[in-house]
Amino acid sequence: MGRTNAAAASPAPAPKGARPVYQTRSREQRDRLLKAGERVFAEGGFWQAHVADIAKRAGCSVGSFYRRFEDKEAFFFALQSYMAERAEENLAAFFRDPSCDTDPLDRVMRRLVANSARTIRRIEGYFRALFELGLRGQAVWPSMRRLESFEADQFLALLERRGLTAPPGLHDRARLAVRMMHGQLISHLLHGPGPFEFDDPAFLDELALMLMRYLGFEQLQD
């Protein structure tokens, strides 16, 4: 799942409506805009975010924004691609931690849920923006589905490193389990708690238990 040096040397195709950048200065300004956009969208969702606010926070002009992105919607899809890469890096780093190979699986799942909760909490408004665009028929979910598949790959790799045999059909079950876990976390943030508060440790424990049982990890527990 790692990126090759060749892939790092040539930029990935720009999302629709985003202009490709080649010069270092231009890439740095694009990255500043994306980081600023992450904060602006996280604070207010899609409709409350304004190009002028994003440009100001990035230390750029509005003209610089439009030289790189066709409009706010094109910018959001570029941001989604950028954040998906960061999410993969975060997940890969989590599963690379040596404790994942030695700690009991239920403890690993609890840490994974807690890690997901922290990330989703930090960018709550970004997920609100996803739903806002999704309700308007925009294809915002393929990126999430790819991330779920990547996380499922990490589950299989984890079991292999631990010398455990994956239950039949684990990859698809893991994708669904990740989707359910993320869905519960996002739903609690955007639509209110029930039966647990988002910050209730018991909520994370129950989600970890769901992962353990649905994936058949309880039978694999050391």
C-alpha angles and dihedrals in degrees: 000000000000122000118251123232089246091055091049091050096056117049118242115251111281116251115255110290094018118107117228116247127211109167118084093233091051092049091050091052091047090051091050089052092049093049091047090047091053090058095043094049091044090057100048115003125240104307095045092051116094129197091230091056092050093048093046093050090049092050091242135119123252086244090059089052093054092046087064104032132038094218143328092284093054088048091053092054090049088050091050091054090048092049093047089057090050091048091053090050090050092050093046090051091049094053092043090062106112090227089069088066096048111027121088110275093242089058091049091051091049091053091047092053091046090050091050091048093052092049095047092046091053093055101032093139091052090062090047087055090051091055092045092055093039091057088055091057098259117148097243098138106066089077090054091048091053090051091051090052091049091051090049088054088056091055092054092046090050093054091047092053090050091051093245127140113239114233114249114280092011097146095060091041090050091051090052092045092052090048091051092047094049090043092055092049094048093044092053090052099044102032105029135262130297136185089347132032113243092245095045108117088215089064092059090044091054092049090050089050089051090054093047095050100038093048093045092241093135089071089050095050112126 
